[in-house]
Each structure stands twice: as structure tokens, then as C-alpha cells.
């Protein structure tokens, strides 16, 4: 049952991720799903604080998902084994030690399996997080098209959809808050330690 749920959530995450690239209507519908919950907060607090709250929420649930889905001690153990193999293999190639290379070739399949397992451990939380994060992003995008203006330090009044470098301002604000609060949440929940 656990594997069925895991595969379903993984497929849902992939579908949502692909869907936002394929269809504008899908992006709009996805953003509209959260409108009943987030529109009142936006109307009450404005875009600046709403995006900040959503970034904190994202930091919390994504860290919680990582804590629940990733076995960090096993991950470190696998990384160590793979690094040791790569170091040993590299030294054998440099020294042209054919005997050692033959012995290491026997271990190569096991190391490839470990690397695949490591990749899965790193990607699974991302698929689960995408299920919630992308609808939030689509809602924020929808809000940014409503022409909200915010007053920010060092820049004065700006439109939240105004681009700075390659992203609109609201994405920078969201990322800044996600990183800052994400670090705090990771420390509190002791994730990655």
C-alpha cells in the first residue's frame, strides 16, 4: 500500500510539473484551486505579507517532507561508499592497475545501484513538494497579474510582477523568505544533521 501511494504521489508531482509547461489553462486552473483559501489572506494582508507567509509555509512543509522521507544516515553511508569506490577507481586508472580495475568492475553494478538509490532518495521529496508548491506559485502568478504595487526599501513603489534580472520581483521575495525561514525550520526540525 505504501509503494502504491508513493508511486501515485510521484506520478501526480510529475504530471503537475509537466502540465504547467504544456497548458496555460492548466496553470490558471491550478492557481484557482487555492484562490478560496489564499484570496482572503491577500485581501487582508496584501501581496508582500501573503508571499512571505506562503514562503514560510513552503519552508515548513518541504522540510517536514524531507524529514519524513529521507534517511540521512543511510544517504551519508551510500555517499561515502560511492565516493570511496570512485576514488579507488580513479587511482587504479591513473596507475593503470589492471588487476584492481578488474576487481572494481565486479563492484561497479552495486555502486550503480547505490547511485540510483541515492538519486531516488534526493528526488522523491521534490515530487511530493511540487504537489503543493506549484499550485502556490500559480496562485502567486495570478495575483501578480492584478497589478499590485508594494513599497519596498531602497526601491520605493514597485509592481510585484516587475522583472529583476530574469525573475519577477515576487519570486525574488518568495525565494529570499523561503531560504531564510527554511534554514530556521531545518535547524529546529534537525533535518540534514
C-alpha positions in Angstrom: 0.0 0.0 0.0 2.9 2.4 0.9 4.5 1.8 -2.5 1.2 2.4 -4.3 0.8 5.7 -2.5 4.4 6.7 -3.1 4.1 5.9 -6.8 0.8 7.8 -7.1 2.2 10.9 -5.4 5.3 10.7 -7.6 3.2 10.5 -10.7 1.0 13.3 -9.6 4.0 15.5 -8.9 5.4 14.7 -12.4 2.0 15.4 -14.0 1.6 18.8 -12.3 5.2 19.7 -13.2 4.7 18.8 -16.9 1.2 20.2 -17.0 2.3 23.8 -16.2 4.7 23.8 -19.2 2.1 22.4 -21.6 -1.1 24.3 -20.9 -1.9 27.9 -19.9 -5.4 26.8 -18.9 -3.9 24.2 -16.6 -1.7 26.9 -14.9 -4.8 29.1 -14.4 -6.9 26.2 -13.0 -4.1 25.2 -10.7 -3.8 28.7 -9.3 -7.6 29.0 -9.0 -7.7 25.9 -6.8 -6.1 27.8 -3.9 -8.0 31.0 -4.5 -10.7 30.3 -1.9 -8.0 29.9 0.8 -5.5 32.5 -0.3 -7.5 35.3 -1.7 -8.9 36.4 1.7 -5.4 36.4 3.1 -4.2 38.5 0.1 -7.1 40.9 0.5 -6.4 41.3 4.2 -2.6 41.4 4.3 -1.6 42.5 0.8 0.9 40.8 -1.5 4.1 41.5 0.5 3.0 39.6 3.6 1.0 37.0 1.8 4.1 35.9 -0.2 6.1 35.9 3.0 3.6 33.7 4.8 3.5 31.3 1.8 7.3 31.2 1.8 7.3 30.3 5.5 4.6 27.7 4.9 6.7 26.2 2.0 9.8 26.1 4.1 7.9 24.3 6.8 6.2 21.6 4.7 9.1 21.0 2.4 11.4 20.5 5.4 8.9 18.2 7.1 8.6 16.2 3.9 12.4 15.8 3.7 12.5 14.8 7.4 9.8 12.1 6.8 11.1 10.7 3.5 14.9 10.9 3.7 17.0 8.6 5.8 20.0 10.9 6.2 22.3 8.4 7.9 21.7 5.9 5.1 22.2 8.7 2.5 25.6 9.6 4.0 26.5 5.9 4.1 25.7 5.5 0.4 27.5 8.7 -0.5 30.6 7.5 1.4 30.6 4.1 -0.3 30.2 5.7 -3.8 33.0 8.3 -3.1 35.4 5.6 -1.9 34.7 3.5 -5.0 35.2 6.5 -7.3 38.5 7.4 -5.5 39.7 3.8 -5.7 38.7 3.5 -9.4 40.3 6.8 -10.2 43.6 5.8 -8.6 43.5 2.4 -10.4 43.1 4.2 -13.7 45.9 6.6 -13.0 48.3 3.8 -12.1 46.9 1.6 -14.9 46.4 -1.2 -12.3 44.6 -3.7 -14.4 44.2 -6.2 -11.6 42.5 -3.7 -9.4 40.3 -2.4 -12.3 39.0 -5.9 -12.9 38.2 -6.3 -9.2 36.4 -2.9 -9.2 34.5 -3.8 -12.3 32.7 -6.5 -10.3 31.6 -3.9 -7.8 30.5 -1.4 -10.4 26.9 -2.8 -10.7 26.5 -2.5 -6.9 27.8 1.1 -7.0 25.4 2.0 -9.9 22.5 0.5 -7.9 23.6 2.6 -4.8 23.8 5.8 -7.0 20.3 5.1 -8.3 19.0 4.6 -4.8 20.7 7.9 -3.8 19.2 9.8 -6.6 15.7 8.4 -5.7 16.2 9.5 -2.1 17.0 13.0 -3.3 14.3 13.3 -5.9 11.3 11.7 -4.0 10.9 14.7 -1.6 10.9 17.0 -4.6 8.0 15.3 -6.3 5.9 15.4 -3.1 6.8 19.1 -2.5 5.9 20.0 -6.1 2.3 18.9 -5.5 1.8 21.8 -3.1 4.4 24.3 -4.3 3.3 24.6 -7.9 -0.3 25.5 -7.1 1.0 28.1 -4.7 3.3 29.5 -7.5 0.4 29.6 -10.0 -1.8 31.4 -7.5 1.0 34.0 -6.8 1.5 34.4 -10.6 -2.2 35.1 -11.0 -2.1 37.7 -8.2 0.9 39.4 -9.8 -1.2 40.0 -12.9 -3.6 42.0 -10.9 -1.1 44.9 -10.8 -0.4 45.0 -7.1 2.1 47.7 -6.1 4.3 47.4 -3.0 6.5 49.8 -1.2 10.0 48.3 -0.6 13.2 49.6 1.0 15.7 51.0 -1.4 13.3 50.9 -4.4 10.2 52.7 -3.3 7.0 51.7 -5.0 7.3 48.8 -7.5 4.9 46.4 -9.3 5.3 42.9 -7.9 5.4 41.5 -11.4 8.3 43.8 -12.5 11.3 41.8 -13.6 14.7 42.0 -11.9 17.3 40.1 -13.8 15.4 37.0 -15.0 12.6 36.8 -12.4 9.7 39.0 -11.4 10.1 40.7 -8.0 7.6 38.4 -6.2 9.8 35.3 -7.0 12.8 37.0 -5.5 10.8 38.0 -2.4 9.5 34.4 -2.1 12.9 32.8 -2.6 14.5 35.2 0.0 11.9 34.3 2.6 12.0 30.6 1.8 15.7 30.4 2.2 15.8 32.4 5.4 12.9 30.7 7.1 13.9 27.3 5.6 17.2 27.4 7.4 15.5 28.2 10.7 13.0 25.4 10.2 15.8 22.9 9.2 17.6 23.8 12.4 14.5 23.4 14.6 13.5 20.1 13.0 17.1 18.9 12.8 16.9 18.0 9.1 20.1 17.0 7.3 22.1 16.8 10.5 
